[in-house]
């Protein structure tokens, strides 16, 4: 209807658990309107800079030509080594272990949020590397994130991820959990809850 193309960056689909992976839009594309891109940086090694694209042949040809303006050619050695890694099943095993580790962290985070921040509404954690929190209406997430950082707790204000810029809601937080040891999650959320309480007292004064 809109005569548009969709670029689908499906970079975290393989880390989902619970109800399983959400089908890619590309799998439902019948008219060649979805360009599917993926990267191995998240799951394997960011420094390798290996990715892939599923797109019409004509577009792929043009993208190859444009790539030469930035990079003459990707390392054939690295591509060959990683293709063997995949074909031998090692990448699948890696994804399974990562998913199990992320699930444990996600469960720890969900329990900690319910215990220490009952006034915040989290998105259901069924995969991905982060959780979104909607705080009470009085919350300014940018101010809270600065106060939390001073206490050693890193959270991100969510307004920068919205498309509507200055009109974005100010009470959303983004909390990452995949790079922290599970036993440190609850103490971190408990400390964040203390920061929230102090922030609310100052805001009400």
Rosetta constraint file for C-alpha pairs under 8 A:
AtomPair CA 4 CA 33 HARMONIC 7.12 0.50
AtomPair CA 5 CA 33 HARMONIC 4.92 0.50
AtomPair CA 5 CA 34 HARMONIC 5.94 0.50
AtomPair CA 5 CA 35 HARMONIC 7.39 0.50
AtomPair CA 6 CA 33 HARMONIC 6.15 0.50
AtomPair CA 6 CA 34 HARMONIC 4.73 0.50
AtomPair CA 6 CA 35 HARMONIC 6.09 0.50
AtomPair CA 7 CA 34 HARMONIC 5.90 0.50
AtomPair CA 7 CA 35 HARMONIC 4.79 0.50
AtomPair CA 7 CA 36 HARMONIC 6.10 0.50
AtomPair CA 7 CA 37 HARMONIC 7.34 0.50
AtomPair CA 8 CA 25 HARMONIC 7.23 0.50
AtomPair CA 8 CA 26 HARMONIC 7.61 0.50
AtomPair CA 8 CA 34 HARMONIC 6.76 0.50
AtomPair CA 8 CA 35 HARMONIC 6.00 0.50
AtomPair CA 8 CA 36 HARMONIC 4.85 0.50
AtomPair CA 8 CA 37 HARMONIC 6.08 0.50
AtomPair CA 9 CA 36 HARMONIC 6.31 0.50
AtomPair CA 9 CA 37 HARMONIC 5.10 0.50
AtomPair CA 9 CA 38 HARMONIC 5.90 0.50
AtomPair CA 10 CA 24 HARMONIC 7.37 0.50
AtomPair CA 10 CA 36 HARMONIC 7.34 0.50
AtomPair CA 10 CA 37 HARMONIC 6.62 0.50
AtomPair CA 10 CA 38 HARMONIC 5.76 0.50
AtomPair CA 11 CA 38 HARMONIC 5.58 0.50
AtomPair CA 11 CA 39 HARMONIC 6.26 0.50
AtomPair CA 11 CA 42 HARMONIC 7.26 0.50
AtomPair CA 12 CA 16 HARMONIC 7.35 0.50
AtomPair CA 12 CA 42 HARMONIC 7.85 0.50
AtomPair CA 12 CA 127 HARMONIC 7.77 0.50
AtomPair CA 12 CA 128 HARMONIC 5.64 0.50
AtomPair CA 12 CA 129 HARMONIC 7.83 0.50
AtomPair CA 13 CA 21 HARMONIC 5.94 0.50
AtomPair CA 13 CA 22 HARMONIC 6.97 0.50
AtomPair CA 13 CA 127 HARMONIC 7.86 0.50
AtomPair CA 13 CA 128 HARMONIC 7.46 0.50
AtomPair CA 14 CA 21 HARMONIC 6.71 0.50
AtomPair CA 14 CA 95 HARMONIC 6.93 0.50
AtomPair CA 14 CA 99 HARMONIC 7.79 0.50
AtomPair CA 15 CA 95 HARMONIC 6.89 0.50
AtomPair CA 15 CA 98 HARMONIC 7.09 0.50
AtomPair CA 15 CA 99 HARMONIC 5.00 0.50
AtomPair CA 15 CA 102 HARMONIC 7.63 0.50
AtomPair CA 15 CA 127 HARMONIC 5.56 0.50
AtomPair CA 15 CA 128 HARMONIC 6.03 0.50
AtomPair CA 16 CA 20 HARMONIC 6.13 0.50
AtomPair CA 16 CA 21 HARMONIC 5.71 0.50
AtomPair CA 16 CA 99 HARMONIC 6.66 0.50
AtomPair CA 16 CA 126 HARMONIC 5.81 0.50
AtomPair CA 16 CA 127 HARMONIC 3.81 0.50
AtomPair CA 16 CA 128 HARMONIC 6.29 0.50
AtomPair CA 17 CA 21 HARMONIC 7.14 0.50
AtomPair CA 17 CA 99 HARMONIC 6.81 0.50
AtomPair CA 17 CA 103 HARMONIC 6.95 0.50
AtomPair CA 17 CA 126 HARMONIC 5.54 0.50
AtomPair CA 17 CA 127 HARMONIC 5.67 0.50
AtomPair CA 18 CA 126 HARMONIC 5.87 0.50
AtomPair CA 19 CA 126 HARMONIC 7.67 0.50
AtomPair CA 23 CA 27 HARMONIC 6.78 0.50
AtomPair CA 24 CA 28 HARMONIC 7.25 0.50
AtomPair CA 25 CA 29 HARMONIC 6.41 0.50
AtomPair CA 25 CA 34 HARMONIC 7.09 0.50
AtomPair CA 26 CA 34 HARMONIC 5.57 0.50
AtomPair CA 26 CA 35 HARMONIC 7.16 0.50
AtomPair CA 26 CA 36 HARMONIC 6.24 0.50
AtomPair CA 29 CA 33 HARMONIC 6.53 0.50
AtomPair CA 29 CA 34 HARMONIC 6.29 0.50
AtomPair CA 32 CA 55 HARMONIC 7.66 0.50
AtomPair CA 32 CA 56 HARMONIC 6.92 0.50
AtomPair CA 34 CA 55 HARMONIC 7.38 0.50
AtomPair CA 35 CA 53 HARMONIC 7.21 0.50
AtomPair CA 35 CA 54 HARMONIC 6.03 0.50
AtomPair CA 35 CA 55 HARMONIC 5.04 0.50
AtomPair CA 35 CA 56 HARMONIC 7.96 0.50
AtomPair CA 36 CA 53 HARMONIC 5.59 0.50
AtomPair CA 36 CA 54 HARMONIC 4.95 0.50
AtomPair CA 36 CA 55 HARMONIC 6.51 0.50
AtomPair CA 37 CA 51 HARMONIC 7.43 0.50
AtomPair CA 37 CA 52 HARMONIC 5.80 0.50
AtomPair CA 37 CA 53 HARMONIC 4.38 0.50
AtomPair CA 37 CA 54 HARMONIC 6.35 0.50
AtomPair CA 38 CA 51 HARMONIC 5.58 0.50
AtomPair CA 38 CA 52 HARMONIC 5.41 0.50
AtomPair CA 38 CA 53 HARMONIC 6.41 0.50
AtomPair CA 39 CA 49 HARMONIC 7.66 0.50
AtomPair CA 39 CA 50 HARMONIC 6.07 0.50
AtomPair CA 39 CA 51 HARMONIC 4.03 0.50
AtomPair CA 39 CA 52 HARMONIC 6.32 0.50
AtomPair CA 40 CA 44 HARMONIC 5.73 0.50
AtomPair CA 40 CA 45 HARMONIC 6.98 0.50
AtomPair CA 40 CA 46 HARMONIC 7.46 0.50
AtomPair CA 40 CA 49 HARMONIC 7.38 0.50
AtomPair CA 40 CA 50 HARMONIC 5.76 0.50
AtomPair CA 40 CA 51 HARMONIC 5.85 0.50
AtomPair CA 41 CA 45 HARMONIC 4.94 0.50
AtomPair CA 41 CA 46 HARMONIC 3.97 0.50
AtomPair CA 41 CA 47 HARMONIC 7.09 0.50
AtomPair CA 41 CA 48 HARMONIC 6.76 0.50
AtomPair CA 41 CA 49 HARMONIC 6.05 0.50
AtomPair CA 41 CA 50 HARMONIC 6.64 0.50
AtomPair CA 41 CA 51 HARMONIC 7.65 0.50
AtomPair CA 42 CA 46 HARMONIC 6.27 0.50
AtomPair CA 43 CA 94 HARMONIC 7.89 0.50
AtomPair CA 43 CA 95 HARMONIC 6.88 0.50
AtomPair CA 43 CA 98 HARMONIC 7.98 0.50
AtomPair CA 45 CA 49 HARMONIC 7.78 0.50
AtomPair CA 48 CA 78 HARMONIC 7.72 0.50
AtomPair CA 50 CA 79 HARMONIC 7.69 0.50
AtomPair CA 53 CA 60 HARMONIC 7.88 0.50
AtomPair CA 55 CA 59 HARMONIC 6.52 0.50
AtomPair CA 55 CA 60 HARMONIC 6.20 0.50
AtomPair CA 56 CA 60 HARMONIC 6.30 0.50
AtomPair CA 57 CA 61 HARMONIC 6.22 0.50
AtomPair CA 58 CA 62 HARMONIC 6.53 0.50
AtomPair CA 59 CA 63 HARMONIC 6.15 0.50
AtomPair CA 60 CA 64 HARMONIC 6.17 0.50
AtomPair CA 61 CA 65 HARMONIC 6.50 0.50
AtomPair CA 62 CA 66 HARMONIC 6.32 0.50
AtomPair CA 63 CA 67 HARMONIC 6.01 0.50
AtomPair CA 64 CA 68 HARMONIC 6.70 0.50
AtomPair CA 65 CA 69 HARMONIC 7.51 0.50
AtomPair CA 66 CA 70 HARMONIC 7.46 0.50
AtomPair CA 67 CA 71 HARMONIC 5.85 0.50
AtomPair CA 67 CA 72 HARMONIC 7.26 0.50
AtomPair CA 67 CA 73 HARMONIC 7.97 0.50
AtomPair CA 68 CA 72 HARMONIC 4.65 0.50
AtomPair CA 68 CA 73 HARMONIC 6.77 0.50
AtomPair CA 74 CA 79 HARMONIC 7.77 0.50
AtomPair CA 75 CA 79 HARMONIC 6.34 0.50
AtomPair CA 76 CA 80 HARMONIC 6.03 0.50
AtomPair CA 77 CA 81 HARMONIC 6.14 0.50
AtomPair CA 78 CA 82 HARMONIC 6.11 0.50
AtomPair CA 79 CA 83 HARMONIC 6.09 0.50
AtomPair CA 80 CA 84 HARMONIC 6.39 0.50
AtomPair CA 81 CA 85 HARMONIC 6.33 0.50
AtomPair CA 82 CA 86 HARMONIC 6.21 0.50
AtomPair CA 83 CA 87 HARMONIC 6.09 0.50
AtomPair CA 84 CA 88 HARMONIC 6.02 0.50
AtomPair CA 85 CA 89 HARMONIC 6.69 0.50
AtomPair CA 85 CA 90 HARMONIC 5.55 0.50
AtomPair CA 85 CA 91 HARMONIC 6.19 0.50
AtomPair CA 86 CA 90 HARMONIC 5.88 0.50
AtomPair CA 86 CA 91 HARMONIC 5.11 0.50
AtomPair CA 86 CA 92 HARMONIC 7.17 0.50
AtomPair CA 89 CA 93 HARMONIC 6.42 0.50
AtomPair CA 90 CA 94 HARMONIC 6.14 0.50
AtomPair CA 91 CA 95 HARMONIC 6.20 0.50
AtomPair CA 92 CA 96 HARMONIC 6.27 0.50
AtomPair CA 93 CA 97 HARMONIC 6.28 0.50
AtomPair CA 94 CA 98 HARMONIC 6.11 0.50
AtomPair CA 95 CA 99 HARMONIC 6.00 0.50
AtomPair CA 96 CA 100 HARMONIC 6.30 0.50
AtomPair CA 97 CA 101 HARMONIC 6.23 0.50
AtomPair CA 98 CA 102 HARMONIC 6.02 0.50
AtomPair CA 99 CA 103 HARMONIC 5.98 0.50
AtomPair CA 99 CA 127 HARMONIC 7.79 0.50
AtomPair CA 100 CA 104 HARMONIC 6.37 0.50
AtomPair CA 101 CA 105 HARMONIC 6.47 0.50
AtomPair CA 102 CA 106 HARMONIC 5.95 0.50
AtomPair CA 102 CA 127 HARMONIC 7.39 0.50
AtomPair CA 102 CA 129 HARMONIC 7.48 0.50
AtomPair CA 102 CA 177 HARMONIC 7.82 0.50
AtomPair CA 102 CA 178 HARMONIC 5.88 0.50
AtomPair CA 103 CA 107 HARMONIC 6.09 0.50
AtomPair CA 103 CA 126 HARMONIC 7.61 0.50
AtomPair CA 103 CA 127 HARMONIC 7.09 0.50
AtomPair CA 104 CA 108 HARMONIC 6.26 0.50
AtomPair CA 104 CA 182 HARMONIC 7.21 0.50
AtomPair CA 105 CA 109 HARMONIC 6.12 0.50
AtomPair CA 105 CA 177 HARMONIC 6.43 0.50
AtomPair CA 105 CA 178 HARMONIC 6.80 0.50
AtomPair CA 105 CA 181 HARMONIC 7.71 0.50
AtomPair CA 105 CA 182 HARMONIC 5.31 0.50
AtomPair CA 105 CA 185 HARMONIC 7.64 0.50
AtomPair CA 106 CA 110 HARMONIC 6.16 0.50
AtomPair CA 106 CA 125 HARMONIC 6.12 0.50
AtomPair CA 106 CA 126 HARMONIC 7.69 0.50
AtomPair CA 106 CA 127 HARMONIC 7.75 0.50
AtomPair CA 106 CA 177 HARMONIC 7.00 0.50
AtomPair CA 107 CA 111 HARMONIC 6.25 0.50
AtomPair CA 107 CA 125 HARMONIC 7.70 0.50
AtomPair CA 108 CA 112 HARMONIC 6.15 0.50
AtomPair CA 108 CA 182 HARMONIC 6.70 0.50
AtomPair CA 108 CA 185 HARMONIC 6.72 0.50
AtomPair CA 108 CA 186 HARMONIC 7.02 0.50
AtomPair CA 109 CA 113 HARMONIC 6.06 0.50
AtomPair CA 109 CA 177 HARMONIC 7.51 0.50
AtomPair CA 109 CA 185 HARMONIC 6.22 0.50
AtomPair CA 109 CA 186 HARMONIC 6.83 0.50
AtomPair CA 109 CA 189 HARMONIC 7.93 0.50
AtomPair CA 110 CA 114 HARMONIC 6.26 0.50
AtomPair CA 110 CA 122 HARMONIC 7.98 0.50
AtomPair CA 110 CA 125 HARMONIC 7.29 0.50
AtomPair CA 111 CA 115 HARMONIC 6.18 0.50
AtomPair CA 112 CA 116 HARMONIC 5.95 0.50
AtomPair CA 112 CA 117 HARMONIC 7.75 0.50
AtomPair CA 112 CA 185 HARMONIC 7.42 0.50
AtomPair CA 112 CA 186 HARMONIC 5.15 0.50
AtomPair CA 112 CA 189 HARMONIC 6.29 0.50
AtomPair CA 112 CA 190 HARMONIC 7.50 0.50
AtomPair CA 113 CA 117 HARMONIC 5.05 0.50
AtomPair CA 113 CA 118 HARMONIC 6.69 0.50
AtomPair CA 113 CA 120 HARMONIC 7.78 0.50
AtomPair CA 113 CA 122 HARMONIC 7.86 0.50
AtomPair CA 113 CA 189 HARMONIC 6.73 0.50
AtomPair CA 114 CA 118 HARMONIC 5.18 0.50
AtomPair CA 116 CA 189 HARMONIC 6.83 0.50
AtomPair CA 116 CA 190 HARMONIC 5.81 0.50
AtomPair CA 116 CA 193 HARMONIC 5.99 0.50
AtomPair CA 117 CA 189 HARMONIC 7.96 0.50
AtomPair CA 117 CA 193 HARMONIC 6.08 0.50
AtomPair CA 119 CA 135 HARMONIC 6.81 0.50
AtomPair CA 119 CA 136 HARMONIC 6.59 0.50
AtomPair CA 120 CA 133 HARMONIC 6.14 0.50
AtomPair CA 120 CA 134 HARMONIC 5.58 0.50
AtomPair CA 120 CA 135 HARMONIC 4.63 0.50
AtomPair CA 120 CA 136 HARMONIC 6.52 0.50
AtomPair CA 121 CA 133 HARMONIC 5.47 0.50
AtomPair CA 121 CA 134 HARMONIC 5.02 0.50
AtomPair CA 121 CA 135 HARMONIC 6.53 0.50
AtomPair CA 122 CA 131 HARMONIC 6.75 0.50
AtomPair CA 122 CA 132 HARMONIC 5.62 0.50
AtomPair CA 122 CA 133 HARMONIC 4.37 0.50
AtomPair CA 122 CA 134 HARMONIC 6.33 0.50
AtomPair CA 123 CA 131 HARMONIC 6.22 0.50
AtomPair CA 123 CA 132 HARMONIC 5.49 0.50
AtomPair CA 123 CA 133 HARMONIC 6.50 0.50
AtomPair CA 124 CA 131 HARMONIC 7.76 0.50
AtomPair CA 125 CA 131 HARMONIC 6.47 0.50
AtomPair CA 129 CA 176 HARMONIC 5.86 0.50
AtomPair CA 129 CA 177 HARMONIC 6.11 0.50
AtomPair CA 129 CA 178 HARMONIC 5.49 0.50
AtomPair CA 130 CA 174 HARMONIC 6.63 0.50
AtomPair CA 130 CA 175 HARMONIC 5.33 0.50
AtomPair CA 130 CA 176 HARMONIC 4.00 0.50
AtomPair CA 130 CA 177 HARMONIC 5.75 0.50
AtomPair CA 130 CA 178 HARMONIC 7.39 0.50
AtomPair CA 131 CA 174 HARMONIC 5.79 0.50
AtomPair CA 131 CA 175 HARMONIC 5.15 0.50
AtomPair CA 131 CA 176 HARMONIC 6.32 0.50
AtomPair CA 131 CA 177 HARMONIC 7.83 0.50
AtomPair CA 132 CA 158 HARMONIC 7.95 0.50
AtomPair CA 132 CA 172 HARMONIC 7.02 0.50
AtomPair CA 132 CA 173 HARMONIC 5.79 0.50
AtomPair CA 132 CA 174 HARMONIC 4.67 0.50
AtomPair CA 132 CA 175 HARMONIC 6.30 0.50
AtomPair CA 133 CA 172 HARMONIC 5.58 0.50
AtomPair CA 133 CA 173 HARMONIC 5.04 0.50
AtomPair CA 133 CA 174 HARMONIC 6.28 0.50
AtomPair CA 133 CA 175 HARMONIC 7.56 0.50
AtomPair CA 134 CA 171 HARMONIC 5.95 0.50
AtomPair CA 134 CA 172 HARMONIC 4.61 0.50
AtomPair CA 134 CA 173 HARMONIC 6.53 0.50
AtomPair CA 135 CA 139 HARMONIC 6.15 0.50
AtomPair CA 135 CA 171 HARMONIC 5.06 0.50
AtomPair CA 135 CA 172 HARMONIC 5.89 0.50
AtomPair CA 135 CA 173 HARMONIC 7.49 0.50
AtomPair CA 136 CA 171 HARMONIC 6.60 0.50
AtomPair CA 137 CA 171 HARMONIC 6.28 0.50
AtomPair CA 138 CA 171 HARMONIC 7.38 0.50
AtomPair CA 139 CA 144 HARMONIC 7.69 0.50
AtomPair CA 139 CA 170 HARMONIC 6.91 0.50
AtomPair CA 139 CA 171 HARMONIC 4.99 0.50
AtomPair CA 139 CA 200 HARMONIC 7.88 0.50
AtomPair CA 140 CA 144 HARMONIC 6.29 0.50
AtomPair CA 140 CA 170 HARMONIC 5.26 0.50
AtomPair CA 140 CA 171 HARMONIC 5.39 0.50
AtomPair CA 141 CA 145 HARMONIC 5.91 0.50
AtomPair CA 141 CA 156 HARMONIC 7.75 0.50
AtomPair CA 141 CA 157 HARMONIC 4.95 0.50
AtomPair CA 141 CA 158 HARMONIC 7.19 0.50
AtomPair CA 141 CA 170 HARMONIC 5.75 0.50
AtomPair CA 141 CA 171 HARMONIC 5.19 0.50
AtomPair CA 141 CA 172 HARMONIC 6.08 0.50
AtomPair CA 141 CA 173 HARMONIC 6.14 0.50
AtomPair CA 142 CA 146 HARMONIC 6.49 0.50
AtomPair CA 142 CA 156 HARMONIC 7.55 0.50
AtomPair CA 142 CA 157 HARMONIC 5.01 0.50
AtomPair CA 142 CA 170 HARMONIC 7.42 0.50
AtomPair CA 143 CA 147 HARMONIC 6.38 0.50
AtomPair CA 144 CA 148 HARMONIC 6.04 0.50
AtomPair CA 144 CA 195 HARMONIC 7.52 0.50
AtomPair CA 144 CA 196 HARMONIC 7.02 0.50
AtomPair CA 144 CA 199 HARMONIC 6.96 0.50
AtomPair CA 145 CA 149 HARMONIC 6.04 0.50
AtomPair CA 145 CA 154 HARMONIC 6.99 0.50
AtomPair CA 145 CA 155 HARMONIC 5.64 0.50
AtomPair CA 145 CA 156 HARMONIC 6.12 0.50
AtomPair CA 145 CA 157 HARMONIC 6.35 0.50
AtomPair CA 146 CA 150 HARMONIC 6.45 0.50
AtomPair CA 147 CA 151 HARMONIC 6.81 0.50
AtomPair CA 147 CA 195 HARMONIC 6.83 0.50
AtomPair CA 147 CA 199 HARMONIC 7.96 0.50
AtomPair CA 148 CA 152 HARMONIC 6.44 0.50
AtomPair CA 148 CA 153 HARMONIC 5.10 0.50
AtomPair CA 148 CA 154 HARMONIC 6.52 0.50
AtomPair CA 148 CA 155 HARMONIC 7.37 0.50
AtomPair CA 148 CA 192 HARMONIC 6.22 0.50
AtomPair CA 148 CA 195 HARMONIC 6.13 0.50
AtomPair CA 149 CA 153 HARMONIC 4.94 0.50
AtomPair CA 149 CA 154 HARMONIC 5.32 0.50
AtomPair CA 149 CA 155 HARMONIC 7.55 0.50
AtomPair CA 151 CA 191 HARMONIC 7.74 0.50
AtomPair CA 151 CA 195 HARMONIC 7.99 0.50
AtomPair CA 153 CA 188 HARMONIC 6.32 0.50
AtomPair CA 153 CA 191 HARMONIC 7.51 0.50
AtomPair CA 153 CA 192 HARMONIC 6.71 0.50
AtomPair CA 154 CA 175 HARMONIC 7.76 0.50
AtomPair CA 155 CA 173 HARMONIC 6.67 0.50
AtomPair CA 155 CA 174 HARMONIC 6.01 0.50
AtomPair CA 155 CA 175 HARMONIC 5.21 0.50
AtomPair CA 155 CA 176 HARMONIC 7.30 0.50
AtomPair CA 156 CA 173 HARMONIC 5.60 0.50
AtomPair CA 156 CA 174 HARMONIC 5.02 0.50
AtomPair CA 156 CA 175 HARMONIC 6.56 0.50
AtomPair CA 157 CA 170 HARMONIC 7.63 0.50
AtomPair CA 157 CA 171 HARMONIC 7.88 0.50
AtomPair CA 157 CA 172 HARMONIC 6.19 0.50
AtomPair CA 157 CA 173 HARMONIC 4.76 0.50
AtomPair CA 157 CA 174 HARMONIC 6.30 0.50
AtomPair CA 158 CA 162 HARMONIC 7.29 0.50
AtomPair CA 158 CA 170 HARMONIC 7.22 0.50
AtomPair CA 158 CA 171 HARMONIC 7.52 0.50
AtomPair CA 158 CA 172 HARMONIC 4.76 0.50
AtomPair CA 158 CA 173 HARMONIC 4.76 0.50
AtomPair CA 158 CA 174 HARMONIC 5.76 0.50
AtomPair CA 159 CA 165 HARMONIC 7.22 0.50
AtomPair CA 159 CA 168 HARMONIC 5.38 0.50
AtomPair CA 159 CA 169 HARMONIC 6.04 0.50
AtomPair CA 159 CA 170 HARMONIC 5.83 0.50
AtomPair CA 159 CA 171 HARMONIC 7.95 0.50
AtomPair CA 159 CA 172 HARMONIC 6.71 0.50
AtomPair CA 160 CA 165 HARMONIC 6.97 0.50
AtomPair CA 160 CA 168 HARMONIC 7.95 0.50
AtomPair CA 162 CA 168 HARMONIC 6.01 0.50
AtomPair CA 163 CA 168 HARMONIC 7.58 0.50
AtomPair CA 164 CA 168 HARMONIC 5.51 0.50
AtomPair CA 177 CA 185 HARMONIC 7.70 0.50
AtomPair CA 180 CA 184 HARMONIC 6.80 0.50
AtomPair CA 180 CA 185 HARMONIC 7.05 0.50
AtomPair CA 181 CA 185 HARMONIC 6.96 0.50
AtomPair CA 183 CA 187 HARMONIC 7.83 0.50
AtomPair CA 184 CA 188 HARMONIC 6.17 0.50
AtomPair CA 185 CA 189 HARMONIC 6.29 0.50
AtomPair CA 186 CA 190 HARMONIC 6.02 0.50
AtomPair CA 187 CA 191 HARMONIC 6.17 0.50
AtomPair CA 188 CA 192 HARMONIC 6.19 0.50
AtomPair CA 189 CA 193 HARMONIC 6.13 0.50
AtomPair CA 190 CA 194 HARMONIC 6.48 0.50
AtomPair CA 191 CA 195 HARMONIC 6.40 0.50
AtomPair CA 192 CA 196 HARMONIC 6.22 0.50
AtomPair CA 193 CA 197 HARMONIC 6.28 0.50
AtomPair CA 194 CA 198 HARMONIC 6.35 0.50
AtomPair CA 195 CA 199 HARMONIC 5.99 0.50
AtomPair CA 196 CA 200 HARMONIC 6.09 0.50
AtomPair CA 197 CA 201 HARMONIC 6.38 0.50
AtomPair CA 198 CA 202 HARMONIC 6.34 0.50
AtomPair CA 199 CA 203 HARMONIC 6.09 0.50
AtomPair CA 200 CA 204 HARMONIC 6.06 0.50
AtomPair CA 201 CA 205 HARMONIC 6.22 0.50
